Amino acid sequence: MTVTRGLDKDEPDLDNGADAVGARHRSWIVRLGTVLFAVVAVCAVLAAVVMGVDRFQAHAVVRADSAAVDAGTAAVTRLISASYTDADVAAQILSQATGVWAQEFEPNASQFEAVLAQSRTQADGEVVTAAVERRDDDGSRTLLIAAVSTVSNVAGAKDEGRMWRLRVTVKEVDGTWKISRIEPIV
C-alpha cells in the first residue's frame, strides 16, 4: 500500500483544489445561515416591540374611554338629580362643564336654581348605561347615555318617571373630563 500525502490509496486525491472550494462553499453557507438567523432575530425583536407599543396604546385608549364614561355618567347623574334642596346645584353642574355646554348653561344657572326652588323640584336619577360612540381627533369622546329619573314637584308630579337618551360629548380639560356638549336623542 502506498501513501500519498497522508491519504490511503482508496481515498480520492483532492490535490486539484476541490478541498479549498468545498471549504469556501461551507464557509459561505455558514455565513448565509448566520445572516439569516440575525435577520430573523431582529425581525422578531421588532415585532415584539411593535406589539408591545400597540398594546400599551390600546390600554391607554381603554383607560381614557373609561375615564370619559365615568365623568359623563357622573355629570349626567348630577344634572338629572337636581333638587331645590341642593346647595349650589348650578355651580356643581358648571364644575363638570366646559365648551358649548358651559356657555349655554352658565347664563341660565341662576334661573335654573330659581325654577327648582319655585317648583320645589326633587329629582333622583341614575345612568342605566353609557358607552363611547366615537373618539374625535381633538381627544374628546362622544358618549351615548341612557338614564332614568324620578321627579316630584308642586305642579303635581309625584315620583314621575322620566327616561333620558342623551348624546354627550366629553373633553379632558387640565386632566379632568368635563361635558362640552349635551343633546337629547329623540
LOVOVEX-750851 format. One line per 5 residues: number of its first residue (from 0); their letters; for each residue x, y, z of C-alpha. Coordinates in pm, 1 decimal, always signed. Each point is the difference from the previous one (the first is absolute). Layout:
N
NUM	A	X/Y/Z ~ ...
***
This chain:
186
0	MTVTR	+0.0/+0.0/+0.0 ~ +134.1/+335.6/-97.8 ~ -82.1/+314.7/+196.1 ~ -3.3/+328.1/-176.8 ~ -24.7/+312.4/+209.4
5	GLDKD	-173.2/-179.0/+288.9 ~ -274.2/-152.5/-209.2 ~ -72.9/-362.6/-48.1 ~ +3.2/-136.1/-347.5 ~ -378.8/-47.8/+15.1
10	EPDLD	-64.0/+367.5/+83.1 ~ -22.6/+246.4/-283.4 ~ +285.3/+238.2/-55.6 ~ -134.8/+350.7/+61.1 ~ +314.8/+173.6/-96.0
15	NGADA	-174.5/+163.1/-290.9 ~ -145.5/+285.3/+218.5 ~ -340.5/-158.3/+68.2 ~ +79.9/+5.4/+373.4 ~ +33.1/+379.6/-4.3
20	VGARH	-319.9/+39.6/-203.7 ~ -190.8/-221.0/+245.7 ~ +128.3/+200.3/+294.2 ~ -100.3/+327.5/-166.3 ~ -342.0/-145.5/-81.4
25	RSWIV	-51.0/-112.4/+361.4 ~ +121.9/+338.1/+125.7 ~ -249.0/+180.9/-226.5 ~ -288.6/-219.5/+126.4 ~ +97.0/+66.0/+362.9
30	RLGTV	+13.1/+375.5/-64.8 ~ -336.2/-6.5/-178.7 ~ -154.5/-198.0/+286.7 ~ +140.2/+243.9/+254.4 ~ -131.4/+300.6/-192.8
35	LFAVV	-343.4/-159.6/-41.3 ~ -11.5/-81.9/+371.3 ~ +95.6/+358.5/+87.3 ~ -267.6/+141.7/-234.0 ~ -267.2/-228.5/+148.0
40	AVCAV	+108.5/+91.6/+354.7 ~ -11.8/+374.3/-75.9 ~ -344.2/-37.9/-162.9 ~ -126.2/-191.6/+303.7 ~ +126.2/+269.9/+237.5
45	LAAVV	-155.3/+275.9/-215.3 ~ -332.5/-186.4/-14.4 ~ +2.4/-39.1/+379.3 ~ +71.5/+372.0/+45.5 ~ -274.5/+100.7/-245.0
50	MGVDR	-251.7/-231.0/+168.7 ~ +101.2/+134.1/+342.6 ~ -41.8/+361.8/-109.0 ~ -332.2/-82.2/-166.6 ~ -123.8/-174.1/+314.2
55	FQAHA	+108.4/+294.5/+216.3 ~ -182.9/+242.5/-228.5 ~ -311.1/-218.6/+2.5 ~ +4.3/-3.1/+381.0 ~ +39.3/+379.5/+3.6
60	VVRAD	-307.1/+36.1/-224.7 ~ -201.6/-235.1/+222.1 ~ +104.5/+193.4/+312.2 ~ -94.7/+332.3/-162.3 ~ -333.7/-142.0/-118.5
65	SAAVD	-73.5/-128.5/+348.8 ~ +85.4/+334.5/+159.2 ~ -214.2/+182.9/-256.8 ~ -298.5/-230.6/+61.8 ~ +39.4/+34.9/+377.6
70	AGTAA	+9.4/+380.1/-23.1 ~ -292.4/+15.4/-243.0 ~ -201.1/-232.4/+223.3 ~ +71.6/+208.8/+310.4 ~ -84.3/+328.0/-173.7
75	VTRLI	-326.0/-127.7/-148.8 ~ -100.4/-153.6/+333.6 ~ +64.0/+336.2/+167.7 ~ -204.8/+178.8/-264.8 ~ -304.7/-228.8/+11.8
80	SASYT	+9.4/-22.4/+379.6 ~ -23.7/+374.4/+60.5 ~ -220.9/+92.0/+295.8 ~ -97.4/+328.9/+159.6 ~ +157.5/-114.5/+327.7
85	DADVA	+344.4/-35.1/-155.7 ~ +229.0/+288.9/+86.8 ~ +166.9/+152.2/-304.0 ~ -135.4/-260.7/-240.8 ~ +73.5/+225.8/-297.7
90	AQILS	+360.9/+46.4/+113.3 ~ +36.2/-377.4/+31.8 ~ -131.4/-46.9/-352.9 ~ +227.2/+273.4/-133.7 ~ +303.2/-155.0/+170.3
95	QATGV	-50.3/-300.3/-230.5 ~ -57.2/+212.7/-312.8 ~ +215.2/+154.1/-269.3 ~ -36.8/+126.1/-356.1 ~ -342.6/+41.5/-155.0
100	WAQEF	-182.3/-158.7/+294.8 ~ +161.9/+239.6/+248.5 ~ -79.1/+295.5/-229.6 ~ -364.3/-107.2/-26.4 ~ -54.7/-83.9/+366.8
105	EPNAS	+195.6/+275.4/+177.3 ~ -223.0/+296.0/-100.2 ~ -304.1/-198.6/+114.9 ~ +144.6/-146.3/+321.3 ~ -178.4/+236.5/+238.2
110	QFEAV	-331.3/-48.6/-185.5 ~ +50.7/-376.5/+19.7 ~ +34.9/+17.7/+379.8 ~ -295.1/+241.0/+25.6 ~ -227.5/-236.7/-195.7
115	LAQSR	+108.5/-293.7/+217.7 ~ -75.1/+201.2/+315.4 ~ -328.8/+145.9/-125.2 ~ -137.1/-337.8/-110.6 ~ +159.6/-178.6/+297.5
120	TQADG	+137.3/-258.1/-237.8 ~ +149.7/-316.0/+143.8 ~ +171.5/-225.7/-253.8 ~ +192.1/-319.4/+35.6 ~ +166.7/-151.1/-302.8
125	EVVTA	+246.2/-261.1/-108.2 ~ +177.2/-97.0/-317.0 ~ -109.7/-342.9/-117.5 ~ +265.8/-40.8/-266.7 ~ +266.2/+205.2/-171.5
130	AVERR	+242.5/-74.4/-279.2 ~ +244.9/+174.6/-229.6 ~ -160.7/+68.8/-336.6 ~ +307.4/+157.3/-157.2 ~ +345.5/+138.5/+70.5
135	DDDGS	+75.0/+334.4/-160.3 ~ +335.2/+126.9/-127.0 ~ +12.4/+266.2/+273.0 ~ -2.8/-274.3/+267.2 ~ -364.2/+49.2/+95.5
140	RTLLI	-241.5/-291.2/+24.2 ~ -364.0/-5.5/-101.7 ~ -205.1/-219.1/+230.6 ~ -344.0/-150.3/-27.0 ~ -171.1/+2.3/+338.6
145	AAVST	-330.0/-150.2/+109.4 ~ -126.9/+114.4/+338.2 ~ -313.1/+3.9/+212.1 ~ -121.4/+239.4/+266.1 ~ -296.3/+59.7/+222.9
150	VSNVA	-129.6/+353.5/+51.1 ~ -234.3/+151.4/+255.9 ~ -110.3/+363.2/+8.9 ~ -283.7/+231.0/+104.8 ~ -144.2/-6.2/-350.2
155	GAKDE	-127.3/-348.2/+71.9 ~ +276.7/-235.2/-97.6 ~ +35.9/-265.6/+267.5 ~ +291.8/-236.0/-61.8 ~ -68.2/+35.2/-369.8
160	GRMWR	+235.3/-213.9/-204.9 ~ +206.3/+150.8/-276.8 ~ +223.0/-173.4/-251.3 ~ +298.4/+173.3/-151.2 ~ +187.5/-88.0/-316.1
165	LRVTV	+289.7/+237.2/-45.5 ~ +296.7/+54.3/-226.7 ~ +266.1/+156.1/+219.4 ~ +338.1/+126.7/-113.9 ~ +269.5/+3.4/+267.3
170	KEVDG	+338.6/+160.6/-24.6 ~ +301.9/-16.3/+228.0 ~ +84.9/+340.4/+145.6 ~ +306.8/+25.0/+224.6 ~ -15.8/-372.4/+75.3
175	TWKIS	-374.8/-3.0/+76.2 ~ -269.0/-124.9/-237.6 ~ -289.9/+244.4/-36.2 ~ -318.1/+19.3/-206.1 ~ +46.5/+228.9/-297.7
180	RIEPI	-328.0/-73.8/-177.2 ~ -323.1/-175.6/+89.7 ~ -281.4/-85.5/-241.4 ~ -317.3/-199.8/+52.2 ~ -47.3/-290.8/-238.7
185	V	-352.6/+7.5/-129.5
***
